[in-house]
């Protein structure tokens, strides 16, 4: 069993290797491959298990992408998702990225019991069910399924949502969002979702569910958004409670 001193020495060595790797990443571009583990271990003068632990840490942080049978590559930077009442389009613009989107399906159907409860509608009332692929700098980022009462915007067409923010459409119709409720949970991609996002099946992802309301408390939308776990991290603005 290693002594406390040996444990501290191993930890210090891993931290040193981490710093060396981070310095190496400064000179590489997204998608560039790292040298092989054998070569890196020789260059850094460490054992391969120590090197692998440092690389594992950077993979977990989203800085590196390990591809089985291929190697380790510089990963795409993760986008911080702020938990605010903004649309995907507004959020991407704020981060200096070009938002985009493609409508995957657009249909009218009865709400049913589950969607009716969320939108405070009778199960037989009609809703628009709209599924969109959301893009940032032309890369697939999320799949969004939007449910809204048809009576809210009866003239809505599929083309209205191609590459546009739904919240902009609401504001253009004189409808103001006053509040919302959102839940977040970890999940993995299904085969269909993975194909649409261009990622492996069962890749970690975030599932966001949001209901937004007007000033009278009337639900305006219920939306389920599946965000790629390899490109997103959550960002919380924490404030101390009032005393």
C-alpha positions in Angstrom: 0.0 0.0 0.0 1.5 3.4 -1.0 2.5 5.8 1.8 0.9 9.2 2.1 4.2 10.7 0.8 4.1 8.5 -2.3 0.4 9.4 -2.9 1.3 13.1 -2.8 4.2 12.6 -5.1 2.0 10.8 -7.7 -0.6 13.5 -7.5 2.1 16.2 -8.0 3.4 14.3 -11.0 -0.1 14.1 -12.5 -0.6 17.8 -12.1 2.8 18.5 -13.8 1.8 16.2 -16.7 -1.6 18.0 -16.9 0.2 21.4 -17.2 2.5 20.0 -19.9 -0.5 18.7 -21.8 -2.4 22.0 -21.5 0.6 23.9 -22.8 0.7 21.5 -25.7 -3.0 22.2 -26.5 -2.2 25.9 -26.8 -0.2 25.1 -30.0 -2.8 22.8 -31.5 -6.1 23.3 -33.3 -9.5 21.6 -32.8 -9.3 18.2 -34.4 -5.5 17.9 -34.2 -4.2 14.6 -32.9 -2.0 14.2 -29.9 1.2 12.1 -30.3 0.8 8.4 -29.2 0.8 7.6 -25.5 4.1 5.8 -25.8 5.7 8.9 -27.4 4.2 11.3 -25.0 5.2 9.2 -22.0 8.8 9.1 -23.2 8.9 12.9 -24.0 7.4 13.8 -20.6 9.5 11.3 -18.7 6.5 9.6 -17.0 4.8 6.2 -16.9 2.0 5.5 -19.3 -0.5 5.0 -16.4 0.3 8.4 -15.0 0.0 10.0 -18.5 -3.3 8.1 -19.1 -4.7 9.5 -15.8 -3.9 13.1 -16.8 -5.4 12.5 -20.3 -8.5 11.0 -18.7 -9.0 14.2 -16.7 -8.8 16.4 -19.8 -11.2 14.1 -21.6 -13.7 14.4 -18.7 -13.3 18.2 -18.9 -14.2 18.2 -22.6 -10.7 19.4 -23.7 -9.7 16.2 -25.4 -11.7 13.6 -27.3 -10.5 10.0 -27.2 -11.6 7.9 -30.2 -11.3 4.2 -29.8 -8.8 2.6 -32.1 -7.8 6.0 -33.6 -6.2 8.2 -30.9 -6.7 11.3 -28.8 -7.7 14.6 -30.4 -8.3 18.2 -29.4 -12.0 18.5 -28.7 -14.4 21.2 -29.8 -14.8 23.7 -26.9 -17.9 23.3 -24.9 -20.5 26.0 -24.9 -21.7 27.3 -21.5 -25.5 27.2 -21.4 -26.8 29.9 -19.1 -30.1 29.2 -17.4 -31.9 32.3 -18.5 -35.1 33.1 -20.4 -33.4 33.4 -23.8 -33.9 31.4 -26.9 -31.3 29.2 -28.5 -30.8 31.8 -31.3 -30.3 34.7 -28.8 -27.9 32.6 -26.7 -25.7 31.6 -29.7 -25.6 35.2 -30.9 -24.5 36.4 -27.5 -21.7 33.9 -27.6 -20.5 35.2 -31.0 -21.7 32.1 -32.9 -23.9 32.0 -36.0 -27.2 30.3 -35.1 -29.2 28.3 -37.5 -31.8 25.5 -37.7 -33.7 23.1 -39.8 -37.3 22.0 -39.3 -37.3 18.2 -39.1 -41.1 17.9 -38.8 -44.1 20.2 -38.5 -47.6 18.9 -37.8 -50.9 19.7 -36.2 -52.5 17.1 -33.8 -54.6 16.9 -30.7 -52.9 17.6 -27.5 -53.7 14.4 -25.7 -53.5 14.0 -22.0 -49.8 14.5 -21.4 -49.3 17.6 -23.6 -52.7 18.9 -22.6 -51.7 18.9 -18.9 -48.5 20.8 -19.6 -50.2 23.5 -21.7 -53.4 23.6 -19.6 -55.5 22.5 -22.6 -58.2 20.0 -23.2 -56.8 16.7 -24.6 -58.9 17.3 -27.8 -57.6 20.8 -28.5 -55.1 21.1 -31.3 -51.4 21.9 -30.9 -48.5 22.4 -33.2 -45.8 19.8 -32.7 -42.5 21.1 -34.3 -39.2 19.3 -34.2 -36.1 21.3 -35.1 -32.4 20.7 -35.4 -30.5 23.6 -33.9 -27.2 24.6 -35.3 -24.3 26.8 -34.2 -21.7 27.8 -36.8 -23.4 25.2 -39.0 -22.7 22.4 -36.5 -25.6 20.4 -35.0 -26.0 21.3 -31.4 -29.5 20.3 -30.2 -32.8 18.7 -31.1 -35.8 20.7 -30.0 -39.4 19.5 -29.9 -41.8 22.4 -29.5 -45.5 22.1 -28.5 -47.7 25.1 -28.6 -51.5 25.7 -28.7 -52.6 26.1 -32.3 -55.0 28.9 -31.1 -52.0 30.9 -30.0 -50.7 31.4 -33.5 -53.2 29.8 -35.9 -51.4 31.1 -39.0 -48.0 29.7 -38.1 -46.3 27.9 -41.0 -43.3 25.6 -41.3 -41.3 28.2 -43.2 -41.8 30.8 -40.4 -39.4 28.7 -38.2 -36.7 28.0 -40.7 -33.6 29.5 -39.1 -35.7 31.9 -37.0 -36.2 32.3 -33.2 -39.7 31.2 -32.0 -39.5 33.9 -29.3 -39.0 36.6 -32.1 -42.2 35.3 -33.7 -44.0 35.5 -30.4 -42.9 39.1 -29.8 -43.8 40.0 -33.4 -47.4 38.8 -32.6 -47.5 40.9 -29.5 -47.2 38.0 -27.1 -44.8 38.5 -24.2 -43.2 35.8 -22.1 -43.4 36.6 -18.4 -42.1 33.5 -16.7 -41.0 29.9 -17.1 -40.2 26.7 -15.5 -37.3 24.5 -16.6 -36.0 21.1 -15.6 -32.7 19.5 -16.6 -31.6 15.9 -16.5 -28.8 13.8 -17.9 -29.6 11.3 -20.6 -28.1 9.6 -23.7 -28.9 9.8 -27.3 -31.1 7.3 -29.1 -30.2 5.9 -32.5 -32.5 8.5 -34.2 -31.1 11.4 -32.2 -27.5 10.3 -32.7 -28.0 10.2 -36.5 -29.6 13.7 -36.5 -26.8 15.2 -34.4 -24.0 13.2 -36.1 -22.7 11.7 -32.8 -22.4 8.1 -31.5 -25.4 6.3 -30.2 -25.8 6.6 -26.4 -23.6 9.7 -26.2 -24.2 11.6 -23.0 -26.6 14.5 -23.4 -28.7 17.0 -21.4 -32.5 17.0 -21.6 -34.1 20.4 -21.0 -37.8 20.7 -20.5 -39.4 24.2 -20.3 -42.8 25.6 -20.0 -43.1 29.4 -20.6 -46.1 31.5 -19.5 -47.5 35.0 -20.2 -48.3 37.5 -17.4 -51.6 35.9 -16.7 -50.0 32.5 -16.1 -51.2 31.0 -19.4 -48.8 28.4 -20.9 -47.4 29.5 -24.2 -45.1 26.6 -25.0 -43.8 23.3 -23.8 -40.4 22.5 -25.3 -38.1 19.5 -24.9 -34.5 20.2 -26.0 -31.8 17.6 -26.2 -28.3 19.2 -26.1 -25.1 17.4 -27.0 -23.2 16.5 -23.8 -19.8 16.8 -25.5 -20.4 20.4 -26.6 -22.3 21.9 -23.6 -21.7 22.7 -19.9 -24.1 24.3 -17.6 -23.4 27.8 -16.2 -25.2 28.9 -13.1 -25.3 32.5 -11.7 -25.3 32.0 -8.0 -26.2 34.7 -5.5 -26.4 34.6 -1.7 -29.9 34.6 -0.2 -31.3 37.8 1.2 -31.1 38.1 5.0 
